[in-house]
Amino acid sequence: MSEHAIEFLQEWIGEKVHYQSSLDRIEEQAETLARECAAKAAEAGIPLEDIQEEVGDIQELIASRLEEAAEADQDEKNSD
């Protein structure tokens, strides 16, 4: 995967992938965000295949990051 594609994906996930609501909506959020990521990558001239070659299914990656964010949010609430 090109360095440009790696940087794009890291920056995009950092900006867009945050826990937004309930755990039962993570898959829906991940699907929406994966489509948005693919569109933005295309606009930036980065083939989706380049990203998927490195990380696999971007929807699964985004879902994983949303779950991590949800767990961190829950941990923060429990520590209050």
Buried (B, 14 or more C-beta within 10 A) or exposed (E): BEEEBBEBBEEBBEEEBBBEEEEEEBBEBBEEBBEEBBEBBEEEEBBBEBBBEEBEEBBEBBBEBBBEBBEEEEEEEEEE
